[in-house]
Amino acid sequence: MALAKFREDIVERYHEDIRELFGRGEVSPEKGWQPQQPAAIASDTVAAVRNGKFFEDRVAFLMSEEVTFGLDSPKQTTVYVSYRCDNGHEIVLNPNGKGFYRLPSGQPGQLYLRCGYYIKEYRVSWLREAKPEQLPDFSARLGTLSENPAKWTAATFESVRAELDNILYCPNVPEDFATGVKEFYLGLFHETIGEPNYRKRFEAAFTFLRPFVNYSDYAALICGYYLYRINEFDQLAAVPKLSTLSAVGNFFSGTLLATTGKAGNVLPRRPEHVSPEILVSERDYRIIECAVQQLSKQWAKAERALQAAQVASTAGLDPQGDERLAILSARLSRQLGHLEKARAEYGKLQFSPNPQFKKEADGFLQQRTSEAI
């Protein structure tokens, strides 16, 4: 993600420089497309690098860490490095003898790298200690807000919103972490009442909490749930500490034996619990339950969970969720021998943007067509 963003910045900076030079008359069809005074506008992309890795646009560190970083930039350009704290104080950062810069620990803010007309900005957060969700009363109080699955109305959520502010916005919890958790709850609430903008809330929660994943299990859970929601199952399946969500991710990313008409070894490992480790929507709670019951070969329970998921669905509200529901129904129908039903469900996935779903659907439909011939 950081490298892709870095490449975008290169292109964006190039076009900005050309527009600037064109406006000043230094670049024109008559003069040629090369700047007449390149030294006067020495400008190039620059990025912060630590331990051989580019900084993400948002980063988080422990206050106990001494965070130093280098620059990835052309050698013959001048880079101005500064740090603006959230309290408005700006600090100019100078390199040490080895060319490394040190972040001012414990002061959340924005890191700026300026190279000519190009400016690269990073959001920096700090934690007093890892796992902020284990601070006194944090986890317990969050757990009292709602039982799984999330079920709220506009009236009942107002008290939840107020309690969230009391729990989250305190000195020991980084503001960006608190904002990410709140966005997650708001996303669940908006989905519950049928507001399509819940997607933006979930995406915002992922954006704010992703830097904290290495320090917080709760951040990892929310980010894992976001990956599940956008059908990025391979990444989710690679996180074994998320027992249920990881297993469900494996289920959805697994392949079926296209030649037998029945599910193959979709996933050998079963989760320990049916309920996910984090608060989820009513529909996803039933979808996850159906997946777990299929993994356990409890076909009758899986069928009941599938029916409950269909009842909890709102047409068009969550297209990616509709695809998860279709693959669940198709696989269960194959296990129960309802091949025409499976065909209808797979037909919904012929143009799926998820390559795994599309491949499985195409394989089954081609097989059925061959058998018919």
N, C-alpha and C positions, 0 to 999 in steps of 0.2 A: 504493500500500500504506500509506504513512504517513498519507494523508488518510483512508482508510477506518478505520485504527486511531484516528485523532483523533476521528472521528465516534463510534466505539464508546466511546471514553473519555467523551465528552459524555453519552451515555446512561447509562453506568455511574456516572459521578459524580452525575448527577441522582438516580438511584435510591438511591445511598448517602446522599445528603443527606436525602432524604425519610425513609429508615429512621431516620437519626440524629435528626431532628427529631421523628418520631413517638414514638421512645423517650423523648425529653425532654418530651413532652407539648405541644410547640409547634405541632404539626400534628395535627388531628383532625377528624372529621366535624362535631363541634359548633363548633369554632373556625373551620372553613373550611380549605381545603387550602393556603392561603398561609401561610408562616411569619410569626409575630407580630413577630419581631425579625430581619429580614433582615441588618441591619448586623452583628449579633453573629456571624453565621456566613458572612461574606463569602467565598464559595467559587465558583470557576469554572474552566473548563478553561484550560490554558496549554500552549504548545508552543514549542520552540526553533526559530528560523528563521535560515538563513544564505543570503545571496545570493538571497533570495526563495523559498527552498525549505525545507520542513519537514525537520528531522532525522528520519532513520529511527530505529527503536528501537535499532539498533546502528550505530555510525559508526566510521570509521577515518581517521586523518590522518597526514601525515608530521611528524616532529619538527621539521623545518625550517620548518613552516608556523606562522604566528601565527593561531590560530583564534578568531575573535570571532563572536558570535551575538547576535541580538535575541530578543525574546519576542513571541509572538502571544497576547495576553490582553486582557480588558476593562481599560479605562484606569483605572477607579476601584477597583482591587483591588490588594492588596499581594502581591507574589510573593517568596518566599524561595528563593534559588538557592544550592545547595551542591554540592560535589564531594568524593566519598569515594574516596580512592585505594585500590588493592588492598592496600596495606600497613596500612590502617586509619585513616590520617590523613584528617581531614575539613577541607575548606577552604570558608569562606564566600565566595561570589563577589559582588562589588558592581559595579554598572554604572558605565561612564565617563560623561563629560559628555553623550555622545550616546545614552546608554541601552543601550550594548552591553556584553556580558560577554566575558571572555577565559578560555579553557580553559587549565589548567596543563599546558604542553607536556611530553610524554614520560612522563607518569604515568598508566598505564591505571587506569580506575576507573569509577564510576557518577556520572552527572550527575543531580541531583534538582531538580525545579521544584515548589515547594509553593505552592498557592493555596487557603487555607482547608482544607477536608477533601480537596481533590484533590491528588494527587501524580503527577507524570509523571517516569518514570525512563528514562535512556538509558545504554547501555553504550558506553564510549569506548576505542578501542585506538589505539596509536601505532606507526608504523614508523620505523626509523632511515633506511631508504632504500627506494625503490620496488623491486619485483620481488625479494622475499626469496628466491624460488626460485632466483635466480642467485647466491646466496651460495656461497662455496667449498665444493665437495663436495655441496651440497644436492641439485641436480638429478641428478648422477651417482649418488649413493648411493640416491636414490629409484628411479632407473632399474634398479638391480640387484635390487630386491626381487621383481620378477616381470616376465615378458615378457607382452605382450598376446596373447591375452586372459588375464584373471585366473583362475588355477586353483590353489586351495589346498585342503588338508584341515585338520582341527582341529590335527593334529600339526605340519604344516609352517608354519602361520600363527603359531605361538608365537614363532618366531624373527623373523618379520616384525614382529610387535607390538613386540618388544624393540628391534629396529633402528629402528623408527619413533620410539620414545621418544628414542633416542640422536640421531637426525637432527633431530627437530623441536623438542624442548624445550631450546633454547639461548638465550642472552641476546639474540642479534640477530634472533630470530624471535618476533613477537608471540604470546602464549599463545593468543589466540582463533584466530589463523591456524593455529597448530599443531593445535589441537583440531579445527578444521574439516577439515584434511587427514586427520587420524587417523580421524575419523568417516566420511570417504569410503572409506578403506581397509577399515574395519570393515564398512561397508555392502556392499562388494563381497564380502568374506569371508562374511558371513552369507547373502548371496544364493547364493554358490557352494555352501554346505552346506545350502541349502534352508530357512533361517530366515526366516519372514515379516517379522520386525521389521527387516529390511534397509531397509525404506521409511523408518522413523524415523531411521535412521543417515544416509541420503541427505538427508533433510529437514534434519537437524541440520547436516550439512556445508554445505548451501546457506545456512542461517541464519547460521552463523559466518563464512562466507567472502564472502557478498554485499557487506559493507562494503569488502572489499579489491579488488573487481573493477577499480576504476579504477587500482590500483597494481600488480596482479599478474596476469600472463597465466595462471598456474597456477590462481589463484582463478577467473578467467574461464572456464577450461576445465571445472573441476568444476561451476561454476554452470550453464554451458551444457549439460553432460551431464545435470544434474538437470532442466533444462527439457525436454530430449529425453525423459527418462524419464517425465515427466508429460504428454507429448504437447502441450507448448506450443511448437509449431514456428515460429510467426510471429516470436516474440521471438528464437529461436535463429537463424533465417534472416537476421536483421538484424545479425549479428555476423560480418562478412566475414573477420576475422583467424582465425576458427576454420574453416579451409578445409574439412576433411572434414565436421565436425559441422554447419557452416552449410549446406553443400551438401545434406546429408541432411535437414536441417530444411526446406530448400526443396522437396526431393523429396516429403516427407510433407505439406507444406502446399499443394502444387500441385494443380491441377484436371485432370481428364481430359475429353476430348471425348466426351460421352455419346452422340452420334449415330453415331459410327463404330465403336464397339466396340473401339477401340484407343487407346493412350495418346497424348495430344496433347503439346504442349510442356510437360511437367511441370517441367523445369528445363533451361535452355540451358547453364548453367555446370556444368562437371564438376570434382570435386575432383582435386587432384594425386595423392593417394594413396588407396588402398583402406583402409588401416588408419587408425583415428581417432587424433587427437593425444594421447589420454589413455587410461589403462588402463580397460578396460571389461569387462563380464561376457562369458562365452563366447557366450551367446545373442545379446547385442547386437552383439558383434563380427561374427557371421554375418549378422545383420539389416542392419547397416551395409554389410557387403560386398555383400549382395544388392542393396541400394539403389544403391550405386555402380555395380555391374555393369549394372543396368537403365539408369542414366543414360548409360552407355557403350554401351548396346545390345548388350551381350555376354550374350545370352539363355541360352546353355548354362551359362556360369559363374554367372549369376544363379540358375538353377535348382538348381545344385549347392549354392550358398550357402544357398538357401532350405531345402533338405533338411537341411543341417547345423544350421540354426537350429531347425528342428522337432525334430531329435534332441536338441538342447541344452535344450529347453523342459521345464519342470515344470508340469503342469496346475494352473491356479489360483494359482500363486505370484505372477505378475505380470500382472494383467488388462489393464493399459494396453499392456504388451508383446504380449499376445495380439492386441490390435487392430492394432498395427503389423505383426505377422506376417500377419494376415488381409488387410490392405490390400496388402501386398507380394505375397501369393499371388494376390489378385484381379487386380492390375494385370499381373502376369506371365502369368497364365492368359489374359487378354484379348489380350496380345501374341502368345501362341502359338496363339490361336484356340480355346482350351478354354473356351467360354462357359458351359457348365453348371458347370464347376468354379468359374469366376469368380462365377457366381450363388450358389453355395453359400457362398463366402467373403464375398461382400457381404451375404449374409443374416445373418452374424454381427454386422454393423455397423449394422443397422437401428435399434438403440436405443443407439448409441454416444453418450456424453456429448461426444465431440469433434464439433463441428458440421461440420467439413470432411469427416471420414470419413462421417458420416451423410448429408450432402448427396450425396457421390459415390455411396454405396451406393444411396440412394433413386433417384437419376437413372438408374443402370444397371438397377435392378430394374423401374422403371416402363417403361423402354424395352423390356425383354425381355417384359414383360406385354403391352404394346401390340403387339409383333411377333407374339406368340402368338395374340392376338385377330384 
